[in-house]
Amino acid sequence: MDGTQKKRDGWSWWYALFLIQFAAVLWPPFYNRIEPVWLGLPFFYWYQLLWVILSGLITAVIYIATDD
């Protein structure tokens, strides 16, 4: 409120968490299979749906941790 702005660093180690979700869904041979089935859904589908939720949580953690 005093007219000065903090200079924001361009990088934080928290951003490295994005690499986890990036690698987890970008390598299809890891999850391109049917077994194990969960609630009738093959692994291929529930793994990707799980990462939708996990990616949202990881992104929220990064946002909160790097919010100035």
TAVENKA-V185019 format. One record per pair of residues at least 12 apart in sequence whose C-alpha atoms are under 10 Angstrom apart, sorted by the first residue. I is the first residue (numbers start at 1). J is the second residue. D is the distance in whole Angstrom. If there is no record, write none. Layout:
{{I:J:D} {I:J:D}}
This chain:
{{6:68:9} {8:66:10} {8:68:8} {9:66:10} {11:66:10} {12:62:9} {12:65:9} {12:66:7} {13:62:9} {13:66:9} {14:58:10} {14:59:10} {14:61:9} {14:62:6} {14:63:9} {14:65:7} {14:66:7} {15:58:10} {15:59:9} {15:62:7} {15:63:9} {15:65:10} {15:66:9} {16:62:9} {17:55:10} {17:58:7} {17:59:8} {17:61:9} {17:62:8} {18:55:8} {18:58:8} {18:59:8} {18:62:9} {20:55:9} {20:58:9} {21:51:7} {21:52:9} {21:54:8} {21:55:6} {21:56:10} {21:58:8} {21:59:10} {22:51:10} {22:55:9} {24:47:10} {24:48:9} {24:51:8} {25:47:9} {25:48:7} {25:51:8} {25:52:10} {28:44:9} {30:44:9} {31:43:7} {31:44:6} {31:45:9} {31:46:10} {31:47:7} {31:48:8} {32:44:6} {32:45:9} {32:47:10} {33:45:9}}
